[in-house]
Amino acid sequence: MAKKASIVIGLGFGDEGKGLTTSFLGFQSPNSLVVRFNGGQQAGHTVCIGEKKHVFSNFGAGTFQNIPTYWSRFCTFSPSAFITEHKVLESLGIFPQIFIDNLCPVTTHYDILYNRLLEQKRGNQRHGSCGMGFGATIERHENSPVRLYAQDLSFPEIVNIKLKSIRAYYHEKLIQQGITDFLEMPHEQEDNRFLGYLSELQKLKNSQNISWVHEKDVFSDIYPFEHFIFEGAQGVLLDMDFGFFPNVTRSNTTSKNALELITRNSKSKISDINIWYASRCYHTRHGAGWFPLENTRLDLQNTENETNQLNDYQGFFRKAPLNLELLHYALQCDSNFSKGLPKNLVLTCADQLPNQECLVWGNGLEKMNVSSLSKRLQPHFEKLLVSFSADSEQLQNDNSI
């Protein structure tokens, strides 16, 4: 049986419309599987279908369509965030199915605490963290032997022992940062809360809502999936290798991880691979770091439902005109992995532009019709889709290219 893959990549600093694009692709094929291949619980992918709206963080953006999610080992897994979101979805009458890779690094309350204490200590030099413990979890797994995997969550006594090791690990790191009151915090209470999540996860596992899995099984013929939708998190301009240090994420946000999963497991079975690049019709950044042209006046409309709001760690949601050099740079970065594959472009939030004209920086500021934008970019795009609505079913094919 011939299978296909669609890889959704954001061309900015995040918040480009990857959730909308993933949901749209889910309508195109039966027997789909959404694959999260980077990031973790800090993602926020808004999906609207009719009257239904949700910001997906711990589940794939095809969940409203009953499309299962595979949470790959490139992603962190947060039991607390997962259970909280699962309860919200249950209240909406949604009972998602998710496959969680055995080797996902697990985020604990210690990772979150360390992340927030360190970001607060940086003051005006903050890195732009979401405060969700993602980067701290990755760093702990990459740079120390103190590791906690998703598979371990089935063994409460093992988890209890590992939590104490993680506590000691962060105690030492915080002393080095001059933070000395760590041991005065209610760690036993938080450990018990974390262990309580394991019971809830076991109940979901017994009901077959969630499964711990081996990567190879997901891509094998055990499951009938015909279309793998790889849903990226954050954007290329935050990539750990190509972004602007130190304001980057500890993640590969290009197609690198997705193509590695395909090559390692299904290269001979997946004959049709397409890249779907997403960008708003203007640039955004939620968090600290370089952001050109943000002081340029940008007239937008219909923004009352924006899900990105002021918070203690990322600050204000920042907006600027589209910068063609940044778009070309992001496309070049991804081409190091996806060269030769068909490319498509999705432009979102066109309904927020007066007269459907976006403000663009090329050789200077100019106004440009949305349909004309793709002609200023390389490579050639097979399809151009434009959203004039937040509803993923309403994404429109622009035949001008």
C-alpha atoms as one frame of an Amber mdcrd trajectory, in Angstrom:
protein
   0.000   0.000   0.000   1.471   3.355  -1.070   1.746   5.854   1.749   2.373
   9.584   1.759   3.786  12.169   4.126   3.110  15.874   4.586   5.603  17.881
   6.653   4.333  21.161   8.150   7.039  23.749   8.893   6.736  27.305  10.232
   8.836  29.912   8.417   8.966  32.425  11.259   9.466  32.596  15.017   6.380
  30.441  15.638   2.630  31.194  15.556   2.474  30.929  11.753  -0.600  28.682
  11.418   0.894  25.190  11.656  -2.129  23.923  13.583  -4.539  25.234  10.956
  -2.428  23.685   8.179  -2.202  20.319   9.945  -5.953  20.239  10.522  -6.598
  21.150   6.870  -4.374  18.313   5.662  -6.271  15.944   7.933  -9.427  16.625
   5.928  -7.679  15.559   2.720  -6.986  11.902   3.543  -8.585   9.085   5.513
  -6.454   6.947   7.830  -4.109   9.788   8.767  -1.721  10.016  11.707  -0.382
  13.313  13.049   3.271  13.026  14.068   4.735  15.596  16.447   8.452  15.609
  15.684   9.905  18.440  17.752   9.167  20.658  20.720   6.799  19.507  23.410
   4.209  20.870  25.797   5.183  24.490  25.083   3.580  24.430  21.620   0.271
  26.215  21.135  -1.500  25.327  17.891  -4.936  26.873  17.508  -7.532  24.925
  15.541 -11.026  26.179  14.712 -13.617  24.005  12.985 -17.062  25.561  12.936
 -17.910  26.495  16.522 -15.143  24.336  17.989 -11.880  25.986  19.016  -8.917
  24.702  21.000  -5.217  25.456  21.401  -3.453  22.095  21.091  -0.234  21.658
  23.047   0.008  17.998  24.062  -2.060  16.506  21.250  -1.872  16.792  17.480
  -3.862  19.439  15.639  -5.939  16.735  13.919  -7.584  15.732  17.193 -10.920
  17.441  16.423 -11.152  15.130  13.383 -10.421  12.059  15.538  -6.990  11.702
  13.942  -4.596   9.938  16.338  -1.300  11.525  17.386   2.156   9.991  17.588
   4.348  11.812  20.121   7.848  10.995  18.878  10.991  10.754  20.981  12.082
  14.144  19.632   9.374  15.662  21.886   9.279  16.159  25.630   6.280  14.749
  27.485   4.779  16.586  30.466   2.363  14.435  32.524   0.853  17.455  34.291
   0.266  19.446  31.088  -0.982  16.345  29.266  -3.564  15.422  31.903  -4.769
  19.016  32.235  -5.364  19.305  28.498  -6.909  15.831  28.290  -9.531  16.875
  30.847 -10.336  20.001  28.836 -10.807  17.919  25.685 -12.986  15.418  27.558
 -15.216  18.298  28.670 -15.665  19.123  24.968 -16.659  15.525  24.221 -13.301
  14.747  22.605 -11.501  11.535  23.605  -8.156  11.686  21.795  -6.022   8.699
  20.905  -2.289   9.196  21.284   0.785   7.001  20.888   3.660   8.143  23.098
   7.159   6.974  22.263   8.844   5.043  25.068  11.923   7.262  24.786  10.289
  10.695  25.112  12.136  12.763  27.740   9.726  13.531  30.595   9.342  17.051
  31.985   8.990  17.200  35.766   8.081  19.998  38.158  11.823  20.389  38.804
  12.500  21.180  35.143   9.740  23.796  35.173  10.947  25.341  38.442  14.555
  25.550  37.256  13.451  27.026  33.928  11.422  29.767  35.622  13.968  30.615
  38.324  16.734  30.912  35.745  14.647  33.033  33.378  13.655  35.368  36.214
  17.302  35.719  37.257  18.230  36.835  33.730  16.065  39.943  34.099  16.331
  42.078  30.956  18.554  39.428  29.365  15.797  36.803  29.249  15.973  34.241
  26.464  12.230  34.316  25.766  11.354  30.989  27.385   7.721  29.894  27.711
   8.421  28.783  31.299   7.201  25.243  30.579  10.460  23.399  31.297  11.024
  22.211  27.735  14.599  23.443  27.304  15.604  22.373  30.812  14.331  18.845
  30.137  16.296  18.564  26.894  19.448  19.947  28.527  19.157  17.488  31.432
  18.838  14.554  29.041  21.634  15.689  26.743  24.188  16.797  29.330  23.683
  14.500  32.309  22.874  10.874  33.161  19.823  12.047  35.157  17.093  10.990
  32.739  13.422  10.142  32.958  11.688   8.551  29.966   8.013   8.078  29.117
   8.368   4.309  29.545   9.434   4.877  33.178   6.023   6.327  34.033   4.624
   2.792  34.240   6.920   2.129  37.216   6.052   4.460  40.151   8.846   3.267
  42.437  11.419   3.855  39.705   9.989   7.326  39.086  10.148   8.156  42.803
  13.853   7.294  42.910  14.581   9.267  39.737  12.709  12.337  41.038  15.102
  12.502  43.978  18.060  12.351  41.583  16.553  15.140  39.475  16.024  17.222
  42.621  19.686  16.821  43.597  20.778  17.644  40.039  18.919  20.969  40.027
  19.934  21.804  43.578  23.563  21.723  42.473  22.887  23.741  39.314  20.979
  26.435  41.207  23.744  26.776  43.803  26.088  27.509  40.889  23.639  30.234
  39.824  23.616  31.755  43.320  20.080  30.549  44.137  20.335  28.932  47.582
  16.738  28.530  48.852  15.845  25.606  46.582  15.692  23.011  49.392  13.241
  25.160  51.373  10.549  24.600  48.746   7.801  21.925  49.233   9.431  19.253
  47.069   7.918  16.193  48.782   4.443  17.601  48.220   5.183  18.220  44.538
   6.744  14.763  44.155   3.539  13.209  45.504   1.474  15.296  43.112   3.631
  14.101  40.209   3.290  10.468  41.310  -0.478  10.981  41.361  -0.359  11.776
  37.648   0.978   8.272  37.037  -2.268   6.735  38.301  -4.270   8.943  35.953
  -2.034   7.996  33.039  -2.502   4.317  33.865  -6.297   4.728  33.768  -6.044
   6.326  30.332  -3.728   3.541  29.232  -6.217   0.917  30.447  -8.962   2.627
  28.435  -6.652   2.537  25.385  -6.739   6.320  25.039  -2.953   6.370  25.276
  -0.287   3.805  24.478   3.453   3.668  25.044   4.972   2.526  21.762   8.173
   1.713  19.910   8.919   4.049  17.019   9.267   1.238  14.467   5.820  -0.149
  15.298   4.112   3.169  14.517   5.459   3.178  10.957   4.999  -0.565  10.400
   2.019  -2.376   8.899   0.663  -3.005  12.405  -1.310   0.215  11.970  -3.342
   1.102   8.836  -2.132   4.696   8.467  -1.858   5.893   4.871  -0.994   9.549
   5.450   1.576  10.749   7.975   1.112  14.445   8.778   4.272  15.688  10.477
   3.284  18.684  12.601   6.202  20.967  13.408   6.371  23.163  16.494   7.750
  26.716  16.643   9.458  28.102  13.536  12.692  27.838  11.559  13.901  31.202
  12.901  13.976  29.683  16.407  15.889  26.568  15.318  18.746  25.563  17.630
  21.164  25.411  14.683  19.907  28.293  12.527  18.213  30.721  14.937  19.712
  33.767  16.637  21.433  32.656  19.844  20.675  32.847  22.741  17.021  33.412
  21.797  16.491  29.980  20.266  14.696  26.782  21.197  16.475  23.516  22.036
  14.932  21.853  19.029  15.327  21.290  15.300  12.378  23.182  13.849  13.175
  22.411  10.199  12.099  19.219   8.430  15.266  17.496   9.710  13.638  15.325
  12.407  10.623  14.426  10.279  12.779  13.247   7.390  14.980  11.321   9.813
  11.907   9.466  11.102  10.850   8.652   7.539  14.329   7.517   6.490  14.794
   5.393   9.584  11.430   3.667   9.419   9.518   4.036   6.160  11.760   5.202
   3.334  10.689   2.348   1.061   6.987   2.627   1.981   6.385   6.377   1.685
   6.596   7.359  -1.968   5.015  10.816  -1.791   6.568  13.441   0.523   5.477
  17.094   0.432   6.668  20.067   2.463   4.029  22.568   3.619   5.504  25.884
   4.735   3.299  28.131   6.861   3.595  31.866   7.467   1.261  34.575   8.605
   0.870  37.509   6.241   3.017  39.429   8.726   5.834  38.416  11.056   5.299
  37.712  14.757   7.468  36.892  17.733   6.328  35.982  21.249   9.408  36.239
  23.436  12.706  38.085  23.684  15.199  38.408  20.850  16.015  40.191  17.623
  12.905  41.161  15.669  13.450  43.630  12.814  10.879  46.285  11.879   8.760
  45.744  14.995   8.417  49.514  15.452   6.875  49.861  11.996   3.178  50.678
  12.063   1.135  47.648  11.062  -2.584  48.120  10.449  -4.505  44.926  11.169
  -8.157  44.054  11.653 -10.130  41.092  13.064  -7.500  40.386  15.746  -9.861
  40.079  18.715  -9.494  36.270  18.825  -5.678  36.255  18.981  -4.634  33.454
  21.358  -1.150  34.828  22.099  -1.390  37.159  25.075   0.948  38.991  27.452
   2.511  36.626  29.999   5.264  36.741  32.621   7.861  34.865  30.572   7.357
  35.859  26.939   6.040  39.378  27.448   3.981  41.035  24.719   3.082  39.397
  21.415   5.169  41.300  18.855   4.230  42.005  15.233   6.063  43.400  12.211
   5.819  43.525   8.395   6.865  40.427   6.471  10.604  40.483   5.876  11.483
  38.778   2.575  15.091  38.230   3.643  13.945  36.326   6.739  11.562  34.212
   4.654  14.299  33.407   2.130  16.684  32.590   4.972  14.175  30.186   6.562
  13.552  28.484   3.208  17.308  28.139   2.637  17.806  26.617   6.099  15.167
  23.970   5.468  16.424  23.206   1.956  19.526  21.657   3.541  17.278  18.723
   4.451  14.359  18.884   2.003  16.097  19.675  -1.293  14.278  18.094  -4.229
  10.970  17.578  -2.415   7.792  19.362  -3.612   7.113  22.553  -1.649   3.812
  24.279  -0.860   3.092  27.604   0.840   0.273  28.419   3.265  -0.334  32.101
   4.072  -2.547  32.632   7.098  -4.418  35.545   8.695  -5.190  37.203   5.339
  -8.531  38.259   6.824  -6.577  40.573   9.144  -5.195  42.614   6.232  -7.114
  45.675   5.036  -7.809  45.191   1.301  -5.872  41.881   1.423  -2.611  43.800
   1.103   0.345  42.850   3.265   3.149  45.199   4.228   6.423  43.676   3.027
  10.084  44.597   3.435  12.237  43.789   0.421  14.307  46.664  -0.935  12.132
  48.912   1.189   8.603  48.842   2.545   5.877  48.134   0.021   2.307  46.919
  -0.012   1.687  43.696  -1.858  -1.351  41.615  -2.695  -1.281  38.292  -0.849
  -1.422  36.301  -4.089   1.695  38.069  -5.395   3.862  37.202  -2.408   4.767
  33.656  -3.466   6.186  34.988  -6.747   8.827  36.900  -4.768  10.032  33.761
  -3.021  12.174  30.828  -4.044  11.733  27.878  -4.524   8.748  27.379  -6.800
   5.674  26.299  -4.846   3.370  23.589  -6.131   0.390  25.103  -4.310  -0.433
  28.361  -2.566  -3.148  28.194   0.083  -4.514  31.302   1.795  -6.659  31.532
   4.921  -9.304  34.237   5.097 -10.788  32.597   8.179  -9.517  30.839  11.301
 -11.551  27.765  10.278  -9.217  25.084   8.905 -11.956  23.794   6.582 -12.014
  27.197   4.868  -8.374  27.273   3.723  -8.502  28.309   0.054  -6.411  27.246
  -2.908  -4.979  30.267  -4.743  -4.587  29.379  -8.419  -2.442  32.412  -9.259
   0.865  30.503  -9.131
